[in-house]
Amino acid sequence: MSTNNITSSNTKSAMTGQGRVVILGAGESGVGAAKLAQAKGFEVFVSDYGVITDKYKAALEKLGVPFESEKHTEELILNAGEVIKSPGIPPTAPIIKKLVAKGISVVSEIEFAKRYTQAKTICITGSNGKSTTSLLTYHILKNAGLNVGLAGNIGQSFAAQVATEDYEYYVLEISSFMLDDMFKFRADIAVLLNITPDHLDRYDYKLENYAASKMRIVQNQTAEDVFIYCADDEESLKAIALIKPIAKAFPFSITKKVELGAYLEETTIHILTEPNNQLTMSISDLALQGKHNIYNSMASGIVSKVLELRNESIRESMGNFKNIEHRLEHVAKISGIDFINDSKATNVNSTWYALESMTSDVVLIMGGVDKGNDYNMLKDLVKSKVKAIVCLGKDNKRIHDAFEDDVEVIVNTFSAEEAAQIAFHLAKRGDTVLLSPACASFDLFKNYEDRGNQFKAAVREL
């Protein structure tokens, strides 16, 4: 079967009307949206400008949904009643411009799916930590016996779960790209972890545009809803001051005491969403260590208290949680050298958090597709902790320019195997080799998972 052809067991000629839903992008969210749209009686067509993987092609064929790969046929798209688009398609894409010009509604899978569920939504966004916090929150809720699903930027498609499951709660990891295509969606509980420069190439290289996108997490919230945010994050506070959310606010901080929310007092976390009902926990008992993970744990803890879960259950889950693959994942200890895979660190702030949590000298592997990075925020940590930088990417000039005065050795490599071998030779017993790229991966790898997996395989060959 040709991947270039429109394919279906029941392909129809172009039809118009509100009953026709076109889905752009045939990844996890797109195929999930097709499943839900079909279940709700829409005529569905899926179009992907790239190559559809065999897994998703088979899923669409099983549904009997017509689709096309490696092209957008305009006469089959511009007649839609509504379009559901992949978060990865920018608003500047020609087909999106034409849809907007015609006044056709273009929404995210999350927006579409929310129309068909009464479940409470816990929506987590932020430049860093949203995957970890989403997984930790899901872990706590599930262990407490709640009927909860996990979706959004992580796991199985939200729309697919709405079509096939009957969850009472959803933990949704929400990216800025998703938020840009969400309009009537309302989060019952919204969590904003932080705002740091990321994806600025999509926002005219203006942090304020990116921040405005993140603040869409509180749009449509009422005074009965909940907004959880970091009181130590300057950019979040600026954005909040502009928007003035009306939901019940619960800040979290490690620098100051808050009346309701979460705060750190010496080595004890205090979490309370109403007076005289407090959860306390030593940071040494948290499964997730490091300053950034205190923030993540506080955010999840506030969600749990808002939902009136038992303190004992929350403590137990926060103490036994296992973090996600490719996020500060310990790979191996070889000749006394620790190897850490933090391939999910695709921006500078994530790498800052990784370095901040290191307690030994570091050989840092970084590089890839630079998204307009400002490396200045890393300079102090690089000076104090990094003995050598191994660049892993096609164009490493900006890394050399940023750190040539701060480290003695900066080496270029062009494969995970080469990077692991050189880092091993530059490190000595007691050091840590840390893959924390601060960049996207698609110059040399399929995605950050591929980069992390190749690194882990290379380490195990040492």
N, C-alpha and C positions, 0 to 999 in steps of 0.2 A: 504494500500500500504506500503510495507516495506521500511523504510528509508535506509536500507543497500543495496538495489538493485539498479541497473541502471534502470532509469525510464524514459519513454517517450512513446508517442503514436506512434512514428516512429523511435524507436531505430535502428541504423544501426550497422553493424559489423565494426570493426576497418578499417579505411581508411587512406591512406597517401596522402601527397601532400600539396602544398602551400595553398590550399583552405580550409584547416582544422585548425580551431582556438580552442584551449583548454583553458578553464578558470578555474583557481585554486582559490577556495573561492567563496561561493555563498551568500555573503552579498550584501549590497547596490551597491558597485562598480562592483562586479562580475556579478550580474544579469543585471545591466545597460550595462556592456560590452557585455553580451550575446545578449541583445536586439539590440545593434548597429551592432554587427558582423553579426547577422542574417539578419538585414535590408540591409547590404552590400553584401549579397549573400554568406557568408562563411558557411561551415558546422561547427556547433558549438557543443562542448561537455563541460559540467560543472562538476567539481569534487571538493568535499569539504571533508577534512579529519575529520571535526567535524560534528555536527548535523545541518542540514539546517532547519531554522525556517519555520513554516507553511506559513508565509507571502511570503517568497521567493520561497518556493517550489510551491506554487500556481501560482506565477508569471512565473516560468519556465514551469510549465505544460500548462499554458495559451499560452505561446510562442510555445509550442511543442518542446522545446529544451531538448535533453537527458541529464540526470544528475545522479550523484551518491553521496551518503551521507555516512559519517563515514569511508571512505577509498579512496585510490588513486589506481586505476587499471592501472598499468604501460603500458600495451599494448594499452590502449585507450588514453594515455597521451603522450608517447614518440614517437608517429607518427605525432605529430602536426607540421604544418608549422610555427606556432607561438603560444606562450603561454602568456596569460594575467594573472598576479597573484595579489592576494590580498596583500596590503601593509603589513599586519600582518604576512605574511609567511616569515621567515628569509632566507637569502641566504644559510644558513647551513642545511636547510631541505633536507633530502635525495632525494626527488623527484626533487628539484631544482638543486642539484649537478649533478644528472643524465641528466637532460635537458641541462645543461651547457656543460657537457662532450660530449654530442652528437652535440653540436653546434646549438641547437635550440634557436631562439630568445625568450627571456623572458622580457616582458615589463609591465609597469603599465597601468591601465585603462586610466589614464590621457594622457599618450603617445599615446595610441591607438586612443582615441577619437579626439585628436587634428588634426589627419590626415584628418578628415572629416568635419572640420569647418573652415571658413574664419574669424570667429569672433576674435576680439582683446581680448587678455587675460591679465588680471591683476592678477599676481600670488604673493601671500602673504605667507611668511614663517617666522620662528623664533621660539625660544624655548617657548616664552610666548607672549600672546596677539594676536596670529594670528586669532583666532575665532572672538574675539571682533572687530579687525581691518577689517577683511573680511566682517563681518555683517554691520559695520558702513560704509565701502566703498560702499557696495551694496545699503544700505539705501540712501546714498547721490546720487548715480548715478540714482537709480530708481526714486527718488523724482524729479530729474532734467529732467526726461522724456526720459532717455536713455533706449533702448531695451536691458536689461541686465539680465543674469542668474547668479545664485550663486551655486557653486559646489565645488568638491574636497573633503576635509576632513570634509565637512559640508553640510547638506541638501541633495538634491537628486543627484544621480549619474551624473557626467559630461557626460559620454557616453550615458546614457538614454536621457538626454536633447538634445544632439547633434542629436540623432536618431529621436526625436519627436518635437523639437522646432527650431526656426530660429532666435536665439539671435544674436545681433551684437557685444555684449561685454559679457565676463564672468569674474566674480570675483572668483578666485580659491584659496581656502585655501590649501596649499601644505605642507605636512609633510616631514621629512627627509626620511622616509621609501618610500614614493612615489618618491621622487627625485632620490633615489638609482636605480630605474627602469625606469628612463627617460633619453633618449640618444639624440634624434634628436629634441625634444621639444624645442620651443623657446618662451619665455615670451615677450610680447610687453612691459609690465611694470612689473618689478620685485621688490618686496619689501622684505627687510631683516630687521626684527625688532630687533633681538638680538640673541646672541648665548651664552647659559649657559648650564652647564652639565645636560643632559637629555638622557634617553635611552642608557646610556653608555654601558650597558650589550650587546647591539647590535653592538657596535663599539670597541670591544676589550678593553673597559674601557679607551679609549684614546680620550680626548677632541678634539685633532687635526683631528681625523678621522670623528668625528661627525660634526665638523666645515666644513671640506671638502665636506661632504654630503650636508650641508646647502647651500654652495656656488654653487652647481649645479643649483641653481635658475637662475644664470646668463649665464649658458652655451648656446652657439649658439647665444647670443644676438649680434646685430650689433651696429654701432655707431648711428643709427637712433632710437634705443630702449632706454628705460629709466630704471635706477637702483636707487632705493630709499633705504637709509640705515640710521642707527642710528650712528651719529658721537660721541656719548658718550659711546658706547659699545666697550670695549677694545678688546674682542675676535673677534667681527665683523671686527674691523679695522685691526687686525692681519691677518685674513683670506683674507680680501680684498687686503692687501699688497702682499700676495702670488699670488693671482689670476690675479690681475690688470684688472678688468672689463673694456670693451671698450664702454659700453653704456653711454648715458648722465647721469651723476650722480647728485642726489639731496639729500644731507645729511639733517638730522634734529637733533637738539640739544636743551637742556634746560640749558646748561652751557655756551655756546658761540654763538656769532653772526655768521651766515653763509651768503655768498653772494647770492646764489640761493639755495632754499630748505625751511627749516622752523627753526625758533628759538624762544626762549622765552626771552622777555625783561620785567623784573619785573613781572607783571601779564598779559601781552599781548602776544599772539602768533602772529608771523609774518610769512606768507606763500607766497613765490613768486617763480615762475619758469621762469620768465623773468623779466628784470629790469623794474621798474616803473609800475608794475601791481601786486599790493600787496593786500593780504587778511589779515586783522587784526581781532582778536577776543579775548575778555577777557576770561581767563580760568574759571571765575565764571559763564560764559554763556554756558560752555560746559555741555552736558548731562552727560558725563562720568567724574567723579572726581577722584583725586588721581594722583600722579606723573606719574605712569605707563600709565595712560590713556591720559595724555598730549602727551606722545610719540605716542600712538595709534592714537589719533586725528590728530597729525601732519602728520603722514604717510598717513592717508586717505585724509587729506587736500591737500597734494602734488599731490596725484593721481588725485584729482578733478581739481586742477589747470592745470595739464598737459593736461587733457581732455577739458580744456577751459570752464568749467562750470561757471555759474555766481556766483559772491561772495555772493550775497543775498541768493541764493539757497543753497550754501554750508553752510553758517552760520545757516540758518534755520534748516537744517538737522542735523548739529552737535549739535544743541541745543535741538532737540526733540527726539533724538534716545533713544530707550530702550534697555538695555543690555541683553545678553543671559541668559537663565536659567542656574543655577549652577555656575555662575561666580559672586561672591560678591553680591549674591541675598538676599535682605532683606526678611526674612521669617515672623517674628512676633516680637512684643514687649510684653513681659510678665513680670509683676511685675517690670516694669522699666528696664528690661534686654533685649537688642537687640540680636536677633538670626540671624546670617548671614550664608548662604549656599554658600561655595566656593569649592564645591566638584570637580569642574573641575581643581583645583590646584593639578595636579598629579606630580609636581616636586618642588624642594626646592625653585627655583627662583619665581615661582608663589605664594608660601606661603610668601616669602619675600615681594613681592608686596602687598599682602593682609594685612600683618601686618603693613607695612609702611603706608598704608592708614587709619589705625585705630586711632581714637582720644580719646579712653577711655581705661581703663584696660580690658584685654582680658583673657577669659578662652578659650584656644586653643584646639580644637579636631583635632588630626592628627594621621597618621599611615596608614598602609596597606602593599602593596608589595613594598619593598625598591628596587629601581633600581640602586643601587650603589651610594646613596645620600651622599653628603658632607654637614652636618648640620652646619658647622662652620659659614657660611654666615648668619645664623639666630640668632647667639648667642647674638649679641648686641641688636637686636630688642626684642628677648625673654626676656632678662634681664630688658629692660626698659618698656615693655608693657604687658608681660604675667604673670599673677598671678598663673596660674595652667595649666597643660597640661593633657588632657584626651586622652589616646591612644586608637585608634580604629583599631585593627588589630590582627592577630594571633601571630605575633612575634614582640614585641615592645622593644627588648633589646637595639637596636642601638639608639632609642630615649631616653631611660633612660640614657644610657652612655653619650650621647651628652649633655643633659640638667640637669642632676641631681644636678649640682652645681649652676644652674641659676634660678631654680624655686623650691619653697618649696614643691609643691604637684605635683606628677605625678601618674596618676591612669590608670590601664588597664581596658578596656571594650571590649566586643566581639559582640555588636550589636548596631545599631543606636539608638534604644530605650534606652538602658542602658547608652550610651554616652550622650544623650540629658538630661536624668534625673540627672546624676551625675554632668554634667556641670552646670545645673540649680541650684543645691544645692551649688556648689562652687562659683557661681557668686552672686553679690549683685546689688542692684538698681544702674543704671548708667553704669554698665559693659556691655561688649559685649561677647557673646558666638559665636566663629568663628569656623566653620568647614572648615579647609583649610589643607588637609591631607598631602601634599608634597609627596604622594605615590600613586601608582596605587591601584585599588580597588578590584581586582579579587580574593583576599583571602577570603573575606566575602560577596562580592557583584558581580552582573553580570558585572557591569561597573560603571563609575563615575556617570551616570544619576541615576542608581538604588540606589547608595549610597546617592546621594543628595535627591532623592524622599523619601527614608526611613527616612532620617534625618528630612525632612520637616514634614512628617506625625507624627514622634515622637514628634516634637516640638508642633504641634497642639494638641497633647494629653495631654500636661503638664497642 
